[in-house]
Amino acid sequence: MWGVIVWNYKFTEFLKTSVEEEGIRDFAEILNAAIKNNLKITGLKFDRGIYTDLGTFDELKKLYEKYSSK
């Protein structure tokens, strides 16, 4: 599971090639292919804090409602 991802130009080019030339649309598949192609992947563990999944509009709406001024 990943919460936030940051990448450099090498991964941007890999991502572009994967999508445009190879037709890969699944991001996990692209990330795994990057690892197999020796792109450096580093994880950072956060021991405290919260994680909120924002994969859908409803999840984003719930977060907005939770933190917006009333």
N, CA, C and O atoms as a Tripos MOL2 file, in Angstrom:
@<TRIPOS>MOLECULE
protein
  280   279    70     0     0
PROTEIN
NO_CHARGES

@<TRIPOS>ATOM
      1 N           0.8360   -1.1570    0.0000 N.3       1 MET1
      2 CA          0.0000    0.0000    0.0000 C.3       1 MET1
      3 C           0.8860    1.2250    0.0000 C.2       1 MET1
      4 O           1.9130    1.2480    0.6780 O.2       1 MET1
      5 N           0.5150    2.2160   -0.7280 N.am      2 TRP2
      6 CA          1.2390    3.4840   -0.6920 C.3       2 TRP2
      7 C           0.2240    4.6000   -0.5290 C.2       2 TRP2
      8 O          -0.8950    4.5280   -1.0350 O.2       2 TRP2
      9 N           0.6410    5.6300    0.1860 N.am      3 GLY3
     10 CA         -0.2460    6.7530    0.4330 C.3       3 GLY3
     11 C           0.0830    7.9480   -0.4300 C.2       3 GLY3
     12 O          -0.8110    8.6340   -0.9260 O.2       3 GLY3
     13 N           1.3540    8.1930   -0.6060 N.am      4 VAL4
     14 CA          1.8250    9.3290   -1.3970 C.3       4 VAL4
     15 C           3.0050    8.8290   -2.2210 C.2       4 VAL4
     16 O           3.8040    8.0180   -1.7540 O.2       4 VAL4
     17 N           3.1020    9.3130   -3.4260 N.am      5 ILE5
     18 CA          4.2320    8.9160   -4.2650 C.3       5 ILE5
     19 C           4.8070   10.1690   -4.9420 C.2       5 ILE5
     20 O           4.0740   11.0200   -5.4460 O.2       5 ILE5
     21 N           6.1130   10.2470   -4.9340 N.am      6 VAL6
     22 CA          6.8300   11.3640   -5.5600 C.3       6 VAL6
     23 C           7.8730   10.7330   -6.4770 C.2       6 VAL6
     24 O           8.5280    9.7620   -6.0970 O.2       6 VAL6
     25 N           8.0320   11.2840   -7.6890 N.am      7 TRP7
     26 CA          9.0160   10.7070   -8.5930 C.3       7 TRP7
     27 C           9.7440   11.7680   -9.3860 C.2       7 TRP7
     28 O           9.3450   12.9310   -9.4290 O.2       7 TRP7
     29 N          10.8400   11.3270  -10.0230 N.am      8 ASN8
     30 CA         11.6620   12.2440  -10.8210 C.3       8 ASN8
     31 C          11.3870   12.0320  -12.3140 C.2       8 ASN8
     32 O          10.5020   11.2690  -12.7000 O.2       8 ASN8
     33 N          12.1620   12.7210  -13.1260 N.am      9 TYR9
     34 CA         11.9460   12.6930  -14.5770 C.3       9 TYR9
     35 C          12.1330   11.2940  -15.1720 C.2       9 TYR9
     36 O          11.4860   10.9550  -16.1640 O.2       9 TYR9
     37 N          13.0230   10.4680  -14.5680 N.am     10 LYS10
     38 CA         13.2330    9.1160  -15.1180 C.3      10 LYS10
     39 C          11.9460    8.2960  -15.0360 C.2      10 LYS10
     40 O          11.5860    7.5880  -15.9760 O.2      10 LYS10
     41 N          11.2590    8.4020  -13.8960 N.am     11 PHE11
     42 CA         10.0030    7.6680  -13.7760 C.3      11 PHE11
     43 C           8.9260    8.2920  -14.6510 C.2      11 PHE11
     44 O           8.0860    7.5770  -15.1960 O.2      11 PHE11
     45 N           8.9370    9.6020  -14.7920 N.am     12 THR12
     46 CA          7.9660   10.2630  -15.6710 C.3      12 THR12
     47 C           8.0920    9.7120  -17.0920 C.2      12 THR12
     48 O           7.0870    9.4140  -17.7370 O.2      12 THR12
     49 N           9.3090    9.5810  -17.5680 N.am     13 GLU13
     50 CA          9.5300    9.0340  -18.9050 C.3      13 GLU13
     51 C           9.1130    7.5670  -18.9730 C.2      13 GLU13
     52 O           8.5160    7.1340  -19.9600 O.2      13 GLU13
     53 N           9.4270    6.8010  -17.9230 N.am     14 PHE14
     54 CA          9.0240    5.3880  -17.8730 C.3      14 PHE14
     55 C           7.5050    5.2790  -17.8910 C.2      14 PHE14
     56 O           6.9520    4.4410  -18.6020 O.2      14 PHE14
     57 N           6.8350    6.1080  -17.1250 N.am     15 LEU15
     58 CA          5.3740    6.1300  -17.0650 C.3      15 LEU15
     59 C           4.7810    6.4790  -18.4290 C.2      15 LEU15
     60 O           3.8430    5.8300  -18.8920 O.2      15 LEU15
     61 N           5.3280    7.4930  -19.0550 N.am     16 LYS16
     62 CA          4.8510    7.9180  -20.3770 C.3      16 LYS16
     63 C           4.9910    6.7900  -21.4020 C.2      16 LYS16
     64 O           4.0640    6.5190  -22.1650 O.2      16 LYS16
     65 N           6.1390    6.1430  -21.4150 N.am     17 THR17
     66 CA          6.3730    5.0300  -22.3370 C.3      17 THR17
     67 C           5.4250    3.8720  -22.0410 C.2      17 THR17
     68 O           4.8620    3.2720  -22.9570 O.2      17 THR17
     69 N           5.2530    3.5650  -20.7640 N.am     18 SER18
     70 CA          4.3810    2.4580  -20.3700 C.3      18 SER18
     71 C           2.9510    2.6790  -20.8480 C.2      18 SER18
     72 O           2.3050    1.7560  -21.3430 O.2      18 SER18
     73 N           2.4660    3.8990  -20.6990 N.am     19 VAL19
     74 CA          1.0830    4.2040  -21.0670 C.3      19 VAL19
     75 C           0.9300    4.3690  -22.5780 C.2      19 VAL19
     76 O           0.0710    3.7390  -23.1970 O.2      19 VAL19
     77 N           1.7700    5.2210  -23.1650 N.am     20 GLU20
     78 CA          1.5840    5.5710  -24.5740 C.3      20 GLU20
     79 C           2.0530    4.4850  -25.5420 C.2      20 GLU20
     80 O           1.3940    4.2400  -26.5530 O.2      20 GLU20
     81 N           3.1640    3.8390  -25.2540 N.am     21 GLU21
     82 CA          3.7290    2.8830  -26.2040 C.3      21 GLU21
     83 C           3.3650    1.4310  -25.8880 C.2      21 GLU21
     84 O           3.2090    0.6100  -26.7920 O.2      21 GLU21
     85 N           3.2300    1.1210  -24.5870 N.am     22 GLU22
     86 CA          2.9440   -0.2600  -24.2040 C.3      22 GLU22
     87 C           1.4860   -0.4770  -23.8270 C.2      22 GLU22
     88 O           1.0520   -1.6160  -23.6540 O.2      22 GLU22
     89 N           0.7260    0.6110  -23.6970 N.am     23 GLY23
     90 CA         -0.6950    0.5120  -23.4130 C.3      23 GLY23
     91 C          -1.0350    0.0470  -22.0020 C.2      23 GLY23
     92 O          -2.1500   -0.4130  -21.7560 O.2      23 GLY23
     93 N          -0.0890    0.1590  -21.0760 N.am     24 ILE24
     94 CA         -0.3380   -0.2650  -19.6970 C.3      24 ILE24
     95 C          -1.0640    0.8580  -18.9780 C.2      24 ILE24
     96 O          -0.6150    2.0030  -19.0030 O.2      24 ILE24
     97 N          -2.1810    0.5410  -18.3370 N.am     25 ARG25
     98 CA         -2.9720    1.5450  -17.6360 C.3      25 ARG25
     99 C          -2.9960    1.3520  -16.1150 C.2      25 ARG25
    100 O          -3.3470    2.2680  -15.3720 O.2      25 ARG25
    101 N          -2.6230    0.1650  -15.6660 N.am     26 ASP26
    102 CA         -2.6480   -0.1470  -14.2400 C.3      26 ASP26
    103 C          -1.3690    0.3880  -13.5890 C.2      26 ASP26
    104 O          -0.2640   -0.0300  -13.9340 O.2      26 ASP26
    105 N          -1.5390    1.3210  -12.6410 N.am     27 PHE27
    106 CA         -0.3730    1.9800  -12.0590 C.3      27 PHE27
    107 C           0.5020    1.0090  -11.2710 C.2      27 PHE27
    108 O           1.7270    1.1250  -11.3020 O.2      27 PHE27
    109 N          -0.1050    0.0520  -10.5640 N.am     28 ALA28
    110 CA          0.6810   -0.9310   -9.8210 C.3      28 ALA28
    111 C           1.5420   -1.7600  -10.7750 C.2      28 ALA28
    112 O           2.6870   -2.0840  -10.4620 O.2      28 ALA28
    113 N           0.9980   -2.0940  -11.9170 N.am     29 GLU29
    114 CA          1.7560   -2.8440  -12.9240 C.3      29 GLU29
    115 C           2.9370   -2.0230  -13.4370 C.2      29 GLU29
    116 O           4.0320   -2.5520  -13.6300 O.2      29 GLU29
    117 N           2.7100   -0.7370  -13.6550 N.am     30 ILE30
    118 CA          3.7820    0.1550  -14.1050 C.3      30 ILE30
    119 C           4.8540    0.2720  -13.0310 C.2      30 ILE30
    120 O           6.0450    0.2260  -13.3390 O.2      30 ILE30
    121 N           4.4510    0.4220  -11.7850 N.am     31 LEU31
    122 CA          5.4060    0.5460  -10.6830 C.3      31 LEU31
    123 C           6.2320   -0.7370  -10.5390 C.2      31 LEU31
    124 O           7.4450   -0.6730  -10.3430 O.2      31 LEU31
    125 N           5.5850   -1.8850  -10.6330 N.am     32 ASN32
    126 CA          6.3220   -3.1500  -10.5700 C.3      32 ASN32
    127 C           7.2870   -3.3000  -11.7410 C.2      32 ASN32
    128 O           8.3930   -3.8110  -11.5680 O.2      32 ASN32
    129 N           6.8830   -2.8630  -12.9230 N.am     33 ALA33
    130 CA          7.7680   -2.9080  -14.0870 C.3      33 ALA33
    131 C           8.9600   -1.9800  -13.8910 C.2      33 ALA33
    132 O          10.0730   -2.3040  -14.3070 O.2      33 ALA33
    133 N           8.7380   -0.8340  -13.2640 N.am     34 ALA34
    134 CA          9.8420    0.0960  -12.9880 C.3      34 ALA34
    135 C          10.8700   -0.5620  -12.0800 C.2      34 ALA34
    136 O          12.0750   -0.4260  -12.2940 O.2      34 ALA34
    137 N          10.3920   -1.2760  -11.0640 N.am     35 ILE35
    138 CA         11.2980   -1.9820  -10.1620 C.3      35 ILE35
    139 C          12.0880   -3.0350  -10.9320 C.2      35 ILE35
    140 O          13.2990   -3.1540  -10.7520 O.2      35 ILE35
    141 N          11.4130   -3.7990  -11.7860 N.am     36 LYS36
    142 CA         12.0890   -4.8300  -12.5890 C.3      36 LYS36
    143 C          13.1060   -4.2230  -13.5450 C.2      36 LYS36
    144 O          14.0700   -4.8810  -13.9370 O.2      36 LYS36
    145 N          12.8850   -2.9520  -13.9230 N.am     37 ASN37
    146 CA         13.7980   -2.2600  -14.8350 C.3      37 ASN37
    147 C          14.8360   -1.4200  -14.0850 C.2      37 ASN37
    148 O          15.4460   -0.5090  -14.6460 O.2      37 ASN37
    149 N          15.0180   -1.7490  -12.8100 N.am     38 ASN38
    150 CA         16.0690   -1.1590  -11.9680 C.3      38 ASN38
    151 C          15.9080    0.3260  -11.6800 C.2      38 ASN38
    152 O          16.8950    1.0010  -11.3850 O.2      38 ASN38
    153 N          14.6950    0.8500  -11.7590 N.am     39 LEU39
    154 CA         14.4760    2.2070  -11.2780 C.3      39 LEU39
    155 C          14.4500    2.1300   -9.7510 C.2      39 LEU39
    156 O          13.8760    1.2010   -9.1830 O.2      39 LEU39
    157 N          15.0610    3.0920   -9.1000 N.am     40 LYS40
    158 CA         15.1730    3.0660   -7.6410 C.3      40 LYS40
    159 C          13.8350    3.4450   -7.0070 C.2      40 LYS40
    160 O          13.2550    4.4860   -7.3140 O.2      40 LYS40
    161 N          13.3670    2.5820   -6.1230 N.am     41 ILE41
    162 CA         12.1260    2.8100   -5.3930 C.3      41 ILE41
    163 C          12.4730    2.7930   -3.9080 C.2      41 ILE41
    164 O          13.1130    1.8560   -3.4320 O.2      41 ILE41
    165 N          12.0640    3.8080   -3.1850 N.am     42 THR42
    166 CA         12.3550    3.8970   -1.7620 C.3      42 THR42
    167 C          11.0610    4.1160   -1.0000 C.2      42 THR42
    168 O          10.2330    4.9390   -1.3910 O.2      42 THR42
    169 N          10.8900    3.3840    0.0780 N.am     43 GLY43
    170 CA          9.7190    3.5500    0.9270 C.3      43 GLY43
    171 C          10.0860    4.2900    2.2030 C.2      43 GLY43
    172 O          11.2260    4.2290    2.6630 O.2      43 GLY43
    173 N           9.1330    4.9730    2.7570 N.am     44 LEU44
    174 CA          9.3190    5.6920    4.0120 C.3      44 LEU44
    175 C           8.1250    5.3940    4.8930 C.2      44 LEU44
    176 O           6.9820    5.6470    4.5120 O.2      44 LEU44
    177 N           8.3890    4.8580    6.0670 N.am     45 LYS45
    178 CA          7.3230    4.4740    6.9890 C.3      45 LYS45
    179 C           7.0160    5.6320    7.9370 C.2      45 LYS45
    180 O           7.9230    6.2450    8.5000 O.2      45 LYS45
    181 N           5.7340    5.9210    8.1030 N.am     46 PHE46
    182 CA          5.2730    6.9160    9.0640 C.3      46 PHE46
    183 C           4.5960    6.1700   10.2060 C.2      46 PHE46
    184 O           3.5790    5.5070   10.0030 O.2      46 PHE46
    185 N           5.1590    6.2790   11.4010 N.am     47 ASP47
    186 CA          4.6100    5.5510   12.5440 C.3      47 ASP47
    187 C           3.3730    6.2090   13.1460 C.2      47 ASP47
    188 O           2.5520    5.5340   13.7660 O.2      47 ASP47
    189 N           3.2370    7.5010   12.9690 N.am     48 ARG48
    190 CA          2.0750    8.1980   13.5160 C.3      48 ARG48
    191 C           1.3810    8.9550   12.3960 C.2      48 ARG48
    192 O           1.9580    9.2000   11.3360 O.2      48 ARG48
    193 N           0.1520    9.3150   12.6480 N.am     49 GLY49
    194 CA         -0.6100   10.0530   11.6550 C.3      49 GLY49
    195 C          -1.8110    9.2580   11.2060 C.2      49 GLY49
    196 O          -2.1110    8.1920   11.7440 O.2      49 GLY49
    197 N          -2.4870    9.7870   10.2230 N.am     50 ILE50
    198 CA         -3.6690    9.1170    9.7000 C.3      50 ILE50
    199 C          -3.5200    8.9600    8.1940 C.2      50 ILE50
    200 O          -2.7490    9.6700    7.5480 O.2      50 ILE50
    201 N          -4.2570    8.0380    7.6690 N.am     51 TYR51
    202 CA         -4.2980    7.8280    6.2260 C.3      51 TYR51
    203 C          -5.7530    7.8530    5.7960 C.2      51 TYR51
    204 O          -6.5950    7.1800    6.3910 O.2      51 TYR51
    205 N          -6.0400    8.6130    4.7840 N.am     52 THR52
    206 CA         -7.3870    8.6770    4.2420 C.3      52 THR52
    207 C          -7.3220    8.3500    2.7590 C.2      52 THR52
    208 O          -6.6250    9.0220    2.0000 O.2      52 THR52
    209 N          -8.0420    7.3270    2.3510 N.am     53 ASP53
    210 CA         -8.0710    6.9480    0.9420 C.3      53 ASP53
    211 C          -8.9330    7.9440    0.1840 C.2      53 ASP53
    212 O         -10.0700    8.2110    0.5740 O.2      53 ASP53
    213 N          -8.3990    8.4910   -0.8900 N.am     54 LEU54
    214 CA         -9.1400    9.4490   -1.7130 C.3      54 LEU54
    215 C          -9.3090    8.9060   -3.1310 C.2      54 LEU54
    216 O          -9.1450    9.6340   -4.1100 O.2      54 LEU54
    217 N          -9.6350    7.6360   -3.2260 N.am     55 GLY55
    218 CA         -9.7720    7.0030   -4.5280 C.3      55 GLY55
    219 C         -11.0950    7.2590   -5.2290 C.2      55 GLY55
    220 O         -11.2390    6.9870   -6.4210 O.2      55 GLY55
    221 N         -12.0640    7.7860   -4.4810 N.am     56 THR56
    222 CA        -13.3660    8.0590   -5.1030 C.3      56 THR56
    223 C         -13.8330    9.4530   -4.7170 C.2      56 THR56
    224 O         -13.3320   10.0520   -3.7650 O.2      56 THR56
    225 N         -14.7920    9.9530   -5.4630 N.am     57 PHE57
    226 CA        -15.3580   11.2630   -5.1610 C.3      57 PHE57
    227 C         -16.0140   11.2650   -3.7830 C.2      57 PHE57
    228 O         -15.8920   12.2430   -3.0460 O.2      57 PHE57
    229 N         -16.7080   10.1820   -3.4270 N.am     58 ASP58
    230 CA        -17.3690   10.1160   -2.1210 C.3      58 ASP58
    231 C         -16.3640   10.2110   -0.9810 C.2      58 ASP58
    232 O         -16.6420   10.8600    0.0280 O.2      58 ASP58
    233 N         -15.1920    9.5720   -1.1220 N.am     59 GLU59
    234 CA        -14.1590    9.6590   -0.0850 C.3      59 GLU59
    235 C         -13.6240   11.0770    0.0260 C.2      59 GLU59
    236 O         -13.3930   11.5670    1.1310 O.2      59 GLU59
    237 N         -13.4290   11.7280   -1.0860 N.am     60 LEU60
    238 CA        -12.9750   13.1190   -1.0820 C.3      60 LEU60
    239 C         -14.0240   14.0230   -0.4380 C.2      60 LEU60
    240 O         -13.6820   14.9250    0.3270 O.2      60 LEU60
    241 N         -15.2800   13.7860   -0.7420 N.am     61 LYS61
    242 CA        -16.3730   14.5650   -0.1730 C.3      61 LYS61
    243 C         -16.4250   14.3990    1.3530 C.2      61 LYS61
    244 O         -16.6070   15.3790    2.0760 O.2      61 LYS61
    245 N         -16.2670   13.1720    1.8380 N.am     62 LYS62
    246 CA        -16.2660   12.9300    3.2910 C.3      62 LYS62
    247 C         -15.1290   13.6750    3.9680 C.2      62 LYS62
    248 O         -15.3200   14.2550    5.0370 O.2      62 LYS62
    249 N         -13.9440   13.6670    3.3580 N.am     63 LEU63
    250 CA        -12.8070   14.3810    3.9250 C.3      63 LEU63
    251 C         -13.0690   15.8840    3.9500 C.2      63 LEU63
    252 O         -12.7700   16.5530    4.9390 O.2      63 LEU63
    253 N         -13.6190   16.4080    2.8790 N.am     64 TYR64
    254 CA        -13.9460   17.8340    2.8240 C.3      64 TYR64
    255 C         -14.9360   18.1970    3.9220 C.2      64 TYR64
    256 O         -14.7680   19.2000    4.6150 O.2      64 TYR64
    257 N         -15.9570   17.3810    4.0730 N.am     65 GLU65
    258 CA        -16.9730   17.6570    5.0960 C.3      65 GLU65
    259 C         -16.3780   17.5760    6.5000 C.2      65 GLU65
    260 O         -16.7570   18.3520    7.3770 O.2      65 GLU65
    261 N         -15.4660   16.6630    6.7160 N.am     66 LYS66
    262 CA        -14.8400   16.5000    8.0220 C.3      66 LYS66
    263 C         -14.0140   17.7240    8.4220 C.2      66 LYS66
    264 O         -14.0300   18.1270    9.5850 O.2      66 LYS66
    265 N         -13.3010   18.3090    7.4780 N.am     67 TYR67
    266 CA        -12.3690   19.3890    7.7880 C.3      67 TYR67
    267 C         -12.8250   20.7750    7.3860 C.2      67 TYR67
    268 O         -12.1280   21.7460    7.6790 O.2      67 TYR67
    269 N         -13.9550   20.9080    6.7320 N.am     68 SER68
    270 CA        -14.4150   22.2480    6.3260 C.3      68 SER68
    271 C         -15.0590   22.9620    7.5110 C.2      68 SER68
    272 O         -15.5450   22.3310    8.4500 O.2      68 SER68
    273 N         -15.0510   24.2690    7.4460 N.am     69 SER69
    274 CA        -15.6850   25.0830    8.4950 C.3      69 SER69
    275 C         -17.1790   24.8750    8.4520 C.2      69 SER69
    276 O         -17.7670   24.7290    7.3800 O.2      69 SER69
    277 N         -17.7800   24.8610    9.5980 N.am     70 LYS70
    278 CA        -19.2240   24.6540    9.6600 C.3      70 LYS70
    279 C         -19.9240   25.9320   10.0130 C.2      70 LYS70
    280 O         -21.1500   25.9570   10.1140 O.2      70 LYS70
@<TRIPOS>BOND
     1     1     2 1
     2     2     3 1
     3     3     4 2
     4     3     5 am
     5     5     6 1
     6     6     7 1
     7     7     8 2
     8     7     9 am
     9     9    10 1
    10    10    11 1
    11    11    12 2
    12    11    13 am
    13    13    14 1
    14    14    15 1
    15    15    16 2
    16    15    17 am
    17    17    18 1
    18    18    19 1
    19    19    20 2
    20    19    21 am
    21    21    22 1
    22    22    23 1
    23    23    24 2
    24    23    25 am
    25    25    26 1
    26    26    27 1
    27    27    28 2
    28    27    29 am
    29    29    30 1
    30    30    31 1
    31    31    32 2
    32    31    33 am
    33    33    34 1
    34    34    35 1
    35    35    36 2
    36    35    37 am
    37    37    38 1
    38    38    39 1
    39    39    40 2
    40    39    41 am
    41    41    42 1
    42    42    43 1
    43    43    44 2
    44    43    45 am
    45    45    46 1
    46    46    47 1
    47    47    48 2
    48    47    49 am
    49    49    50 1
    50    50    51 1
    51    51    52 2
    52    51    53 am
    53    53    54 1
    54    54    55 1
    55    55    56 2
    56    55    57 am
    57    57    58 1
    58    58    59 1
    59    59    60 2
    60    59    61 am
    61    61    62 1
    62    62    63 1
    63    63    64 2
    64    63    65 am
    65    65    66 1
    66    66    67 1
    67    67    68 2
    68    67    69 am
    69    69    70 1
    70    70    71 1
    71    71    72 2
    72    71    73 am
    73    73    74 1
    74    74    75 1
    75    75    76 2
    76    75    77 am
    77    77    78 1
    78    78    79 1
    79    79    80 2
    80    79    81 am
    81    81    82 1
    82    82    83 1
    83    83    84 2
    84    83    85 am
    85    85    86 1
    86    86    87 1
    87    87    88 2
    88    87    89 am
    89    89    90 1
    90    90    91 1
    91    91    92 2
    92    91    93 am
    93    93    94 1
    94    94    95 1
    95    95    96 2
    96    95    97 am
    97    97    98 1
    98    98    99 1
    99    99   100 2
   100    99   101 am
   101   101   102 1
   102   102   103 1
   103   103   104 2
   104   103   105 am
   105   105   106 1
   106   106   107 1
   107   107   108 2
   108   107   109 am
   109   109   110 1
   110   110   111 1
   111   111   112 2
   112   111   113 am
   113   113   114 1
   114   114   115 1
   115   115   116 2
   116   115   117 am
   117   117   118 1
   118   118   119 1
   119   119   120 2
   120   119   121 am
   121   121   122 1
   122   122   123 1
   123   123   124 2
   124   123   125 am
   125   125   126 1
   126   126   127 1
   127   127   128 2
   128   127   129 am
   129   129   130 1
   130   130   131 1
   131   131   132 2
   132   131   133 am
   133   133   134 1
   134   134   135 1
   135   135   136 2
   136   135   137 am
   137   137   138 1
   138   138   139 1
   139   139   140 2
   140   139   141 am
   141   141   142 1
   142   142   143 1
   143   143   144 2
   144   143   145 am
   145   145   146 1
   146   146   147 1
   147   147   148 2
   148   147   149 am
   149   149   150 1
   150   150   151 1
   151   151   152 2
   152   151   153 am
   153   153   154 1
   154   154   155 1
   155   155   156 2
   156   155   157 am
   157   157   158 1
   158   158   159 1
   159   159   160 2
   160   159   161 am
   161   161   162 1
   162   162   163 1
   163   163   164 2
   164   163   165 am
   165   165   166 1
   166   166   167 1
   167   167   168 2
   168   167   169 am
   169   169   170 1
   170   170   171 1
   171   171   172 2
   172   171   173 am
   173   173   174 1
   174   174   175 1
   175   175   176 2
   176   175   177 am
   177   177   178 1
   178   178   179 1
   179   179   180 2
   180   179   181 am
   181   181   182 1
   182   182   183 1
   183   183   184 2
   184   183   185 am
   185   185   186 1
   186   186   187 1
   187   187   188 2
   188   187   189 am
   189   189   190 1
   190   190   191 1
   191   191   192 2
   192   191   193 am
   193   193   194 1
   194   194   195 1
   195   195   196 2
   196   195   197 am
   197   197   198 1
   198   198   199 1
   199   199   200 2
   200   199   201 am
   201   201   202 1
   202   202   203 1
   203   203   204 2
   204   203   205 am
   205   205   206 1
   206   206   207 1
   207   207   208 2
   208   207   209 am
   209   209   210 1
   210   210   211 1
   211   211   212 2
   212   211   213 am
   213   213   214 1
   214   214   215 1
   215   215   216 2
   216   215   217 am
   217   217   218 1
   218   218   219 1
   219   219   220 2
   220   219   221 am
   221   221   222 1
   222   222   223 1
   223   223   224 2
   224   223   225 am
   225   225   226 1
   226   226   227 1
   227   227   228 2
   228   227   229 am
   229   229   230 1
   230   230   231 1
   231   231   232 2
   232   231   233 am
   233   233   234 1
   234   234   235 1
   235   235   236 2
   236   235   237 am
   237   237   238 1
   238   238   239 1
   239   239   240 2
   240   239   241 am
   241   241   242 1
   242   242   243 1
   243   243   244 2
   244   243   245 am
   245   245   246 1
   246   246   247 1
   247   247   248 2
   248   247   249 am
   249   249   250 1
   250   250   251 1
   251   251   252 2
   252   251   253 am
   253   253   254 1
   254   254   255 1
   255   255   256 2
   256   255   257 am
   257   257   258 1
   258   258   259 1
   259   259   260 2
   260   259   261 am
   261   261   262 1
   262   262   263 1
   263   263   264 2
   264   263   265 am
   265   265   266 1
   266   266   267 1
   267   267   268 2
   268   267   269 am
   269   269   270 1
   270   270   271 1
   271   271   272 2
   272   271   273 am
   273   273   274 1
   274   274   275 1
   275   275   276 2
   276   275   277 am
   277   277   278 1
   278   278   279 1
   279   279   280 2
@<TRIPOS>SUBSTRUCTURE
     1 MET1         2 RESIDUE 1 A MET
     2 TRP2         6 RESIDUE 1 A TRP
     3 GLY3        10 RESIDUE 1 A GLY
     4 VAL4        14 RESIDUE 1 A VAL
     5 ILE5        18 RESIDUE 1 A ILE
     6 VAL6        22 RESIDUE 1 A VAL
     7 TRP7        26 RESIDUE 1 A TRP
     8 ASN8        30 RESIDUE 1 A ASN
     9 TYR9        34 RESIDUE 1 A TYR
    10 LYS10       38 RESIDUE 1 A LYS
    11 PHE11       42 RESIDUE 1 A PHE
    12 THR12       46 RESIDUE 1 A THR
    13 GLU13       50 RESIDUE 1 A GLU
    14 PHE14       54 RESIDUE 1 A PHE
    15 LEU15       58 RESIDUE 1 A LEU
    16 LYS16       62 RESIDUE 1 A LYS
    17 THR17       66 RESIDUE 1 A THR
    18 SER18       70 RESIDUE 1 A SER
    19 VAL19       74 RESIDUE 1 A VAL
    20 GLU20       78 RESIDUE 1 A GLU
    21 GLU21       82 RESIDUE 1 A GLU
    22 GLU22       86 RESIDUE 1 A GLU
    23 GLY23       90 RESIDUE 1 A GLY
    24 ILE24       94 RESIDUE 1 A ILE
    25 ARG25       98 RESIDUE 1 A ARG
    26 ASP26      102 RESIDUE 1 A ASP
    27 PHE27      106 RESIDUE 1 A PHE
    28 ALA28      110 RESIDUE 1 A ALA
    29 GLU29      114 RESIDUE 1 A GLU
    30 ILE30      118 RESIDUE 1 A ILE
    31 LEU31      122 RESIDUE 1 A LEU
    32 ASN32      126 RESIDUE 1 A ASN
    33 ALA33      130 RESIDUE 1 A ALA
    34 ALA34      134 RESIDUE 1 A ALA
    35 ILE35      138 RESIDUE 1 A ILE
    36 LYS36      142 RESIDUE 1 A LYS
    37 ASN37      146 RESIDUE 1 A ASN
    38 ASN38      150 RESIDUE 1 A ASN
    39 LEU39      154 RESIDUE 1 A LEU
    40 LYS40      158 RESIDUE 1 A LYS
    41 ILE41      162 RESIDUE 1 A ILE
    42 THR42      166 RESIDUE 1 A THR
    43 GLY43      170 RESIDUE 1 A GLY
    44 LEU44      174 RESIDUE 1 A LEU
    45 LYS45      178 RESIDUE 1 A LYS
    46 PHE46      182 RESIDUE 1 A PHE
    47 ASP47      186 RESIDUE 1 A ASP
    48 ARG48      190 RESIDUE 1 A ARG
    49 GLY49      194 RESIDUE 1 A GLY
    50 ILE50      198 RESIDUE 1 A ILE
    51 TYR51      202 RESIDUE 1 A TYR
    52 THR52      206 RESIDUE 1 A THR
    53 ASP53      210 RESIDUE 1 A ASP
    54 LEU54      214 RESIDUE 1 A LEU
    55 GLY55      218 RESIDUE 1 A GLY
    56 THR56      222 RESIDUE 1 A THR
    57 PHE57      226 RESIDUE 1 A PHE
    58 ASP58      230 RESIDUE 1 A ASP
    59 GLU59      234 RESIDUE 1 A GLU
    60 LEU60      238 RESIDUE 1 A LEU
    61 LYS61      242 RESIDUE 1 A LYS
    62 LYS62      246 RESIDUE 1 A LYS
    63 LEU63      250 RESIDUE 1 A LEU
    64 TYR64      254 RESIDUE 1 A TYR
    65 GLU65      258 RESIDUE 1 A GLU
    66 LYS66      262 RESIDUE 1 A LYS
    67 TYR67      266 RESIDUE 1 A TYR
    68 SER68      270 RESIDUE 1 A SER
    69 SER69      274 RESIDUE 1 A SER
    70 LYS70      278 RESIDUE 1 A LYS
